[in-house]
């Protein structure tokens, strides 16, 4: 892997496109699609960006040519030759329900994942075992989704390809993301958290923790982190400004109202019979 990483770095930095780059990228994309390489990984308890992997993904866009992927005259699609649709087979043990979902090559989708239509999984994304990607949900480029996650209908997990050092969105194991949620700007949702329907998390949004009486913000050198087991809902806060007071204006604000307990777990438990065993 070390040699491949070094070669990707060199190809990314090159001012010209060499014929050997295409074979190099093909080897890289194969391992990316298999989940061997990831845009971000947890090391010593902290998530770290794999810059060289993101450079490899971006290299693919430079190497690719526009090709016609149209199904017929009524369904016209054009994209880079380096990123066709991922060819899921029965052996992958992924339940991709009919109805217009797309998985782009260069993403990893583990056995036991269920994809309801229409959904979209972009290049560099990693979706782990027994996760449900519900209707109209997006898993953006390089997003890392853990085991047993439920991305409810219309949940948007933002993608981050560039700058290469930017942290992608991370959703850890057993997280429930409610309908119409948006998670962007490299936010990290820790294990067992529950993000209530309609909640929007961004890197610049403060999160008010009513349990611990503190405000969570993104540090200067890191991402916004939602704590393990936090139950987050969309709330509002008053704007301290005369005009805002006059007109009763407020800002949407995520609020941690509790931490996961037995009652919460019972209400958000996943049904095993909906998911194929990954083994």
Number of C-alpha atoms within 10 A of each C-alpha: 10 7 8 15 17 12 17 23 17 14 21 20 11 10 8 9 13 10 9 9 19 17 10 15 21 13 12 23 25 15 17 24 21 16 20 12 21 24 28 24 15 9 9 7 7 7 16 17 19 18 21 22 23 25 23 25 27 15 21 23 15 13 16 14 14 11 13 12 15 12 9 8 7 7 8 10 12 12 16 16 16 22 19 16 18 17 10 14 10 8 7 14 19 22 19 21 13 10 11 13 17 17 22 19 22 30 30 27 27 20 21 23 27 23 26 22 19 20 23 22 30 22 27 33 31 30 26 23 24 27 27 26 27 21 21 21 27 23 27 24 25 32 31 25 26 21 20 24 26 26 29 21 23 22 27 22 30 21 25 23 21 13 10 18 15 19 26 31 30 26 28 21 22 24 27 27 28 20 22 18 24 21 23 23 19 26 25 24 27 20 20 23 24 28 29 20 20 18 22 21 27 21 19 14 16 16 24 20 21 12 12 10 9 11 12 17 18 17 11 7 5 15 22 24 19 24 18 17 22 24 24 27 22 19 17 13 13 13 13 10 9 9 10 12 12 8 8 10 14 14 10 13 20 25 25 28 17 17 17 16 11 8 9 14 14 9 8 16 13 18 7 10 7 13 20 16 14 14 7
